Amino acid sequence: MTLRLHRMKNYNNDNGWLPIAGEFNGEFNGQGYAITGLQIDRAGIGNIGLFEHLDDDAVVSNLKLLEVEITGNGWLGALAGTNRGRITAVTVSGQVTSHERRSGGLVGESIGQNAVIENSHAIDINLDGKAFAGGLVGINLNGATVSQCSATGVINITGDNSNNGGLVGSNNNDSIIEKSYAEVMVNGEGNVGGLAGSNIRGAVIEDSYAIGDVDGYDQDIGGLVGLLNHASEIINSYAVGQVTGEANLGGLVGQDNSGGAAVVDNSYWDTETSGQSDSAGGEGKLTEQMQQKDTFKPDWCF
């Protein structure tokens, strides 16, 4: 069943939907229903989405938000500006425009160990934003988890900004991305990656991949991750998209400034499709090799 919101933009003095205010701590089960045509136009306000803020005990599940048109001033996504709770099986599509940092197709910021986003997807998302912009999540922070998620679409970043990724803008401070992928064309300045713009401060990416093209007009541009630092990890992951930019380009990782503390293990990039023979981590393989199971180590799960 679909709830179609006609002429939503005309509501509230032409500002559209007024986000559910405050810190939501309840349960919202969409039971598989879709809300189509959610519109929000609040260019001077942050924490924008269906909800403003999902707090630690919040659980949102089994919902589709389709053909959204959302404009705000940072910390915004179709579902919520900020997430500290659990999001399960939520799908979004449409246009998200942010005039400030921390924007994602689903949420702008997912923060804390209680913050889990699982089995959720951004489909054909178009995101125009600033720093910390991702197809699904702007920034995954302080132990937050993204698991079995995906994003497809296009991300365009304007201005002098960084940390932009196909799935997550920045995977940061002990946070985790696992069993996820992005098929997103990403355009940005620096710290730009097909999956995550940066994977830093002990963050982990595992069993994940990126297949979209990545273009940066500055440095630290990678097919999977733009910037890797501290004791962060990339495990059992790969990238095949074309990578272009000004400096510190890599088929898998653009730049590793961890001083040897970061780990890239059992991870690969396609040297032909990426146009890159080098990477700050991982192993480069020919297209034919990338299509052979024997190329990958035994602990890969196909």
Buried (B, 14 or more C-beta within 10 A) or exposed (E): EEEEBEEBBEBEEEBBBEBBEEBBBEEBEBEEEBBBBBBBBBBEBBBBBBBBBBBBBBBBBBBBBBBBBBBBBBBBBBBBBBBBBBBBBBBBBBBBBBBBBBBBBBBBBBBBEBBBBBBBBBBBBBBBBBBBBBBBBBBBBBBBBBBBBBBBBBBBBEEEBBBBBBBBBBBBBBBBBBBBBBBBBBBBBBBBBBBBBBBBBBBBBBBBBBBBBBBBBBBBBBBBBBBBBBBBBBBBBBBBBBBBBEEBBBBBBBBBBBEEEBBBBBBBBBBBBBBBEBBBBBBBBEEEBBEEEEBBEEEBEE
